[in-house]
Amino acid sequence: MAVDDEYQQIAEWLKTEKGHSDLEIEKIILHLRHYEENTQLNSVMDSIGSGSLNLTAIIEQALSDEGES
């Protein structure tokens, strides 16, 4: 079962408490990763929409860091 540290605790819970097989756990973790990515994207988009995230400042910072890489 290839599970990174980030999901190790939930993988152990799925196996010991819920009785899922290694293959089932991998499938569940894959779905959790996908859900997490979508949630993060939605959170960023909501923050931009509400004005609580200054997108202009993020863009300026990202572009000013280009020469430092």
RAMOSUL-V730240 format. One record per residue. N is the residue number from 1. SS is DSSP state (h for helix, s for strand, l for the rest). PHI is phi in whole degrees, 0 to 359 (none if undefined). NEAR is the number of other C-alpha atoms within 8 Angstrom. Layout:
BEGIN
n=<N,N>
ss=<SS,SS>
phi=<PHI,PHI>
near=<NEAR,NEAR>
END
This chain:
BEGIN
n=<1,2,3,4,5,6,7,8,9,10,11,12,13,14,15,16,17,18,19,20,21,22,23,24,25,26,27,28,29,30,31,32,33,34,35,36,37,38,39,40,41,42,43,44,45,46,47,48,49,50,51,52,53,54,55,56,57,58,59,60,61,62,63,64,65,66,67,68,69>
ss=<l,l,l,l,h,h,h,h,h,h,h,h,h,h,h,h,l,l,l,l,l,h,h,h,h,h,h,h,h,h,h,h,h,h,h,h,h,h,h,h,h,h,h,h,h,h,h,h,h,h,l,l,l,l,h,h,h,h,h,h,h,h,h,h,l,h,h,h,l>
phi=<none,264,232,285,303,301,249,301,297,290,297,296,297,299,283,279,269,253,74,281,283,301,296,297,296,300,295,296,297,302,293,296,299,297,299,297,300,295,296,296,298,297,296,296,296,296,295,296,298,277,86,279,245,276,297,299,295,297,298,299,295,299,287,287,279,302,285,271,286>
near=<6,4,10,6,6,6,9,9,8,7,11,9,9,11,12,8,7,7,7,9,7,8,7,8,13,11,8,8,11,8,8,8,8,8,8,8,8,8,8,8,8,8,8,9,8,8,10,11,7,7,7,7,8,8,7,6,7,8,8,8,8,8,7,8,8,7,5,5,4>
END
